[in-house]
Each structure stands twice: as structure tokens, then as C-alpha cells.
Amino acid sequence: MAGSQEEPTLTRPEEENDDDVAKEEDTGAHVAPIIKLEEVAVTTGEEEEDALLDLKAKLYRFDKDGNQWKERGVGTVKILKHKETAKVRLVMRQSKTLKICANHLILASMSLQEHAGSDKSWVWHATDFSDGELKDELFCIRLGSVENAKKFKETFEKIAESQSNTAEGDEATETPAEATESAADLMQNLTVEDRKEEVKEESKVEEKKEDKLEKEKSAESEKET
């Protein structure tokens, strides 16, 4: 028909043929890596410990300021026993970043409480060291199943009970309870020292105010004379 236009057809460049394409697709060349990576040994700090428990879980901590539970991380919770000292600690790392979200000794004074009627969640107090300093935390852990929750509770409470039966009279070895008490005393001492510094600063402020008032009074007296 007059005025009709044919659809354009896509063609290869004249210099390109099937043999050239085949050669480009399979060259058989071997490209060596530019940088050779060497295997590096990674230490976790758990090499001298035996795992008594290893489960997937979600951890929460209670925020006192906000008066609410906040998610601490999702990952693997472990209960580890040191091969030499026999101390037992709970460690939990986030699954993706491996960041530690819980790290504390399990002591005879610790006990688990059911959280809000859930048969998969447990609540307990601990002096935690996951942030690099000792903090009194209230934790809540949620396990993936009722079976895992029971396993966690049984293992946790069995360890806590065993700590109360630690042999006495061995002054060379400090028990986990003694270690935590020492840490608590240290924190209390630091708090006292901080308060002393605050009192000193308050005294300095009061002295400056008094000096200022004395100067103002002296200036007024000079004007009157």
C-alpha cells in the first residue's frame, strides 16, 4: 500500500559473523586473581570453653528510663563452661553482625521467671558485661519452641544450683559469686567517688557566688563613701 512503512529489522554489523561470536564466548583463557587472600584464624574468646547449650533465640532488655522492653538482638545463645576455672557464663551474639548482646556469669543467686504467661520466654537479672562495663540488666529471652525453652531453663537452673555447691576454702580460686561481689563493690566505690567530685564542684560554684556577692558589696560600700 502507498504510504505504508515497513518495520525496521535489526541486523548485526557487517564485520561480525558467527565464527567471531563463538570465539568471544569461549576463549579458554584463565585469569589469575589479582590479590591472593590468605586464610586468617579468627578467635572468639570461647576456645577454652565447652558449650553446654547452643540455641537460637531473641533477647530483650528492660529500659528503665522508657519503662519498656527493647529488643537486644536475634542470634545464638550459648552457656559456656571454662575448662580450667569451671566458671560458667551465658553469651549471646547477634546472628548477622556477631555483636555480643549478653555476656555474664551464671550465679547461684540467679533464677528464671516466666514472662507474661508465655511458655517460651524467661526473665532474669544479671550483672552484664556485653558493653565493656558491668551493668545491672533485666533480660528477657524468647526461644523458638516450648522444648527449647524448657531445655534453656533446665540448663540455666542446673548451673545456678551447681554454683551454690562450689567447694569452699580454696582461696586461690575466686568463685563467680565472689567475682560479681567484687565488681559490685568496685561499682559502688566508683559511684561514691563520682558523688565526691559532684560535691566538690558544687562547693566551687557556691564559693564563686559568695566571692561575687562580697565584691558587689565592697563596690557598693566604696560608692557610698
Beta strands, then each sheet from edge to edge (+ up, - down):
strand 1: 49-63
strand 2: 68-82
strand 3: 88-94
strand 4: 100-105
strand 5: 113-114
strand 6: 121-128
strand 7: 135-143
sheet 1: 4+ 3- 2+ 1- 7+ 6- 5+
end
